[in-house]
């Protein structure tokens, strides 16, 4: 894997897409949102991951996600924002956990739930208890990333500055 690919990892609502947007607006760093890339690669004319889930189901989406990831994960000087469940796919998990530039955006479940509870994300509609179970199941994998940023202690702007500093690209 290219040592110049960085990854933003975390549960839904952790700030991955927001930080990616800050990086995109304030730096020359190339950024890719994996969910957006999956949609752009889709043969369907869909506008959201929610629509993809609804039409084809999670298994199909995860297959598309792995294929999309394999096309972009070696892009030099690129920050890739992964979906909250991306790390359940072995090829993605393996590549990300080997990277020195994987950033886990850590937060407590209650803070994350506040961020996502009113969204239309497919898993949110299954209810808070189920979402908490999914969070707890994924937590162990997230914690193996080489870098952790505690989002309960940092703003999105501060987190983006930490990432920029650690990457040393700007």
N, C-alpha and C positions, 0 to 999 in steps of 0.2 A: 504494500500500500504506500502511496505517496505520503511522505512525512509532512506535507504541507496541506493536508486536508484536515479540517477541524469539524467537530460535530457538537451540536447542542442537543442534549439528551435530558429527558425529564417527563414527568407525568403530564397529563392534560392540564392546562392552566398554569404551568410553571413559568411561562414567559418566553418560550423558545421562539415563537414567531415574532413577538414584539421586539426581542433583542435582535433578531435577524433584521428586522426592519430598521432599527436604530443603526446597525452596522452598515446596511445598504445606503441609508440616507447620509451618513456622516463620514464614510470612509470610501476608499477605492477597492475595498475587499469584495471579491466576487461572492455572492450569496445564492444559495439554492434552498428553497423550502421543499422537502421531499414530497409532501402531500400535493403541492402545486405541480411538481414535476410528474407525479403519478397521473394527475388529471390531464396534463398536457400530452402525455404518452397514451392516454386511453383512446380507444377507437370509438367510444361513445361520446356524444356531445353533452357531457355533464358539467355542471357548474360547481359541484362540491363533493367532498369525500362522503358526506352524508348521503347524497344521491347514488354514489357508487356502491356504498354499503347496502342501500335499500334495493338497488336493482340486482346486484350480483352476490351480496353477502360478504362476510369478513374473510373467508378463506380466499376468495377470488382477489379481494383487495390486497391481502398479504402477499399473494403471488406477484401481483403487479408492483407492489412496493419493493420486493426483492429485486425484480428485474430493473426497475428504475434506479434503485440504489447501485446496482452493479454497473450502470452506465455512468454514474457521476462520482462515485466515492474516491476516485483517484485524481479528481480535478485539482491542479495545483493552486495554492493560495485561495482556497475556497472554504467558506463556512457553510455547512449543511445542517439545516434544522430537521431533526427527525420527528416523526409522529410519536405520540406517547407510547404506542404499542409496538413500534418498530423493532425494539430489542427482543421481542419474543421470537423473531425470525432468526434462526441460527446463523445464516451468512452475514446478516447485518450485525448481530451481537458480536460475533467473532471479530469482524473487521474493526468495529468501534472500540472494543475492549483492548485491542492491541495498540490503538492509537494513543500517542502521548498528548494528543490535542482533542480529547473528548472531554466535554464540560457537562457535568451533571448539575442541572438547576434544581437544587434541593428545596423542598418546602414541606411544611406539615400538611396533613390531609385536610384539616379544616380550612386552611387558607386556600388550598387548591379548590376545594368544593365551592367556596364562595365565588371563585373566579369562573367556575364552569356550570354551576347549578341551573342557570337560566339559559344555557346554550342548547343548541339542537344536535349536539354530538350524539352519535348513535348509542354509545355506552351510558351516557348520562341519563337517557330515558329509561334505563333499567333500574334506576333508583340509587340512593345514597349508599345503602348497605352493600349492594353489589359493586358499586364503584370503589368503595373502600377495600373490599376484598381484592379487587383487581390491582389497586394501588399497592397493597401489602404484598401481593404476589410478585409484582414487578420491582419493588424496592430493592431487593437483594441484588438484582442485576445492575440497576442504576448505580448503586454504591461502588461498583467495581471500576467505574470510569476513573481515569487518572487525575482529573481535576473536579473539584466540587465547589460550587458557589451557593451559599446559603441565601436563598431569595427572601427569607424572613428577616434578613439583616441588611439586604442591599436592594436599592431601587433598580429598575430595569436599566437606567442610564449607568449607574455604578457597575452593574454586572457587565454591561457592554464594554466599559472602560477596563475592567479586570481582564476580560477576554482579549481585548486589543493588546494590552500590556504583555500578557502571557504569550501571545502569538508572536509579538515582535515584528509584525508585518508593516506597520505604519510608522 
